[in-house]
């Protein structure tokens, strides 16, 4: 039985009388927990994977109702100032708070509190209010209480940097290392706990649920003695360096390089060509950039040299392969799922690899594997999986191309069924990590009871934990015996082995690597940018222009996103527009992009494609043809006749109606142009210092996702560059 003081007027109101009918009882209880934690100046984290998540709203209402009761009873405020809600869903949460009605009287929150947006361009008002702020904006202002909605991965990444000694936060299930760094009490709202709450407070009859456990996991072990040996040697050398070095940033980059090599499922030489054509550093470039980096101590320099040698050996071993063994295992896995009509995600490490992987699968498999071509699979890259999972999207089953690196292991505490393609050494590590996550889940349930008890509640004791299930299957005859999977793993803090961030955090004291340059922006913001990376600038009267980072000059105005300063402008715009696209139209656009990837795989040298199109009657130059395949530029030919020429050599299904495909492309262009005009007005208002609120109101009328995109945009002047 849950114990709670029934004579507490505020708690009773929160649990039984304040919320609208149908509002989850565990969210009501969370509002009580939040209020009690705030009174004790506790940092409390509520972990919940529900989508959409009711807890940020519930926590806010809990504090606001307490403030209302306190004013009514004692004629003084309970909150001595403003309430701050930190969230990336500024528009969405603001609308839900505005629509909220207090109990039977139906009073809106805005009758008592003003609801405002806070940013560098939104100064605080003169009277107490509810402020909503993107986590990237400066948050130095004093606030009476702070609630953090960290259910989005970009907000979650900034949780450790927030300048508040205590707050109430909502997150997905987190691993032990991250919770330790946050120094917070944590409550896990799994399905078991929610069922307990519903049975206690609502009297619902439900079957007794199982105690939480990780989903059944499959590990497909791939036998390749040569690659397993060289990658295992690199792992061991990196692990030794991890235990020896402290604060040596190039080691993080070395880990990132290793993670990409071990999960590689496409030809390395093809991936390198794709990255080079896109203006991105190749893996060889990244490896070469680590050569000049060296620790000061002679013994550490020797160890660092061994790390680079092992990585170089792994790189060369993979570079010599036409196709890595994980590719064949992947195609076989996809064909099996497709034959069973089971939808799934394949999660690649980077966007470039995801693009190439889908094209190659389409080229070698006789079946239509992917959504948009009659199949049931979709290839994502890891950051895209993280964002979609945060929105509650996706099929039940996912295929990983190796064990997860540290920054995204929290995704494994969700409910999705996961299969992993692994070399034998990766299978050993996956087994270790899986057992560690299951033990952590058990400790979370135990800790939940302790936290609830300290806040005045008494939850029931959980039943015994079921055994974790981890199955291994072998793709080919294994040279080593199966007990290799249970060999002892080095006793390291594997959760602390950091993944190289393609978009590392701004600032810090690490300094640029050999391939990067340091750029200081106004306000003291430091960026480390690859010298050839294209950055987007704003030029008043001209709009957005791009130039390589190495050509930046003091006074240039860089467009950044406060919740992701390294994010690409085109990607963020596409992400914001996605909710506005009709399902059938999205299918046409996905098919179009997949067809372009397949054509690019057929013509790796786009000059050859131009010659073939010219032979068929195209009257465009090679630069124009290249622009059709360059992200962020032209989606497709501007003229319908050119479009028909291009589709004529794509091998599109005969049943596909080209006029409908063309219309979907035209609609997509129209949306981009409209958003481009809105973006231009927001940027102009930022630079001029006037009209910012009006620009955001216009964006709000077009859709909440557009407002949330534009409210995260900032423009900073370049102060200096290295």
PyMOL commands that set and color helices and strands:
alter all, ss='L'
color gray80, all
select helices_A, chain A and resi 9-17+25-39+55-74+90-99+109-111+153-157+159-161+176-182+191-201+225-244+249-262+268-277+283-289+298-319+325-339+351-364+382-390+406-413+424-454+482-486+494-496+549-551+569-580+583-602+606-615+622-627+640-648+658-688+692-702+704-710
alter helices_A, ss='H'
color red, helices_A
select strands_A, chain A and resi 44-47+83-86+101-102+107-108+114-118+129-133+145-150+168-171+185-188+217-222+344-348+377-381+397-400+417-423+470-474+516-521+526-530+534-539+543-548+557-561+713-721
alter strands_A, ss='S'
color yellow, strands_A
deselect
rebuild
show_as cartoon
